[in-house]
């Protein structure tokens, strides 16, 4: 995946995470655990992509 694709994926996942967080309080209690699990997975994907981008930077 190119840097541009990673950046786009980070942006897209960040927007999705923000929207999920905004709607979490409207989610029925019985569905909150599943919603939170998806949010956690999305956040982990963002961290993974950021780590990959950082690893590709030249050493200072």
C-alpha positions as CSV (number, residue, x, y, z in Angstrom):
1,X,0.0,0.0,0.0
2,X,1.4,3.4,-1.0
3,X,1.8,6.3,1.4
4,X,-1.1,8.0,-0.3
5,X,-3.3,5.0,0.1
6,X,-2.3,4.7,3.7
7,X,-3.1,8.4,4.3
8,X,-6.4,8.0,2.7
9,X,-7.2,4.9,4.8
10,X,-6.2,6.7,8.0
11,X,-8.5,9.6,7.1
12,X,-11.4,7.3,6.2
13,X,-11.0,5.2,9.3
14,X,-10.7,8.3,11.5
15,X,-13.9,9.7,10.1
16,X,-15.7,6.4,10.7
17,X,-14.4,6.3,14.3
18,X,-15.5,9.8,14.9
19,X,-19.0,9.1,13.6
20,X,-19.2,5.9,15.6
21,X,-18.2,7.8,18.8
22,X,-20.8,10.4,18.1
23,X,-23.6,7.8,17.7
24,X,-22.5,5.5,20.6
25,X,-24.8,7.2,23.1
26,X,-27.8,6.4,20.8
27,X,-26.8,2.8,20.5
28,X,-28.9,0.3,22.6
29,X,-27.0,-1.1,25.5
30,X,-27.2,-4.6,24.1
31,X,-25.3,-3.4,21.0
32,X,-22.7,-1.2,22.6
33,X,-20.2,-4.0,23.3
34,X,-20.2,-4.9,19.6
35,X,-20.0,-1.3,18.5
36,X,-17.1,-0.6,20.9
37,X,-15.3,-3.8,19.6
38,X,-15.5,-2.4,16.1
39,X,-14.3,1.0,17.2
40,X,-11.3,-0.6,19.0
41,X,-10.5,-2.6,15.8
42,X,-10.7,0.6,13.7
43,X,-8.4,2.4,16.2
44,X,-5.9,-0.5,16.0
45,X,-5.9,-0.3,12.2
46,X,-5.2,3.5,12.4
47,X,-2.3,2.8,14.8
48,X,-0.9,0.1,12.5
49,X,-1.1,2.3,9.5
50,X,0.6,5.2,11.3
51,X,3.4,2.8,12.5
52,X,3.9,1.7,8.9
53,X,4.2,5.3,7.7
54,X,6.6,6.2,10.5
55,X,8.8,3.2,9.8
56,X,9.2,4.4,6.2
57,X,10.5,7.8,7.2
58,X,14.3,8.3,6.8
59,X,16.3,7.9,10.0
60,X,17.3,11.3,11.4
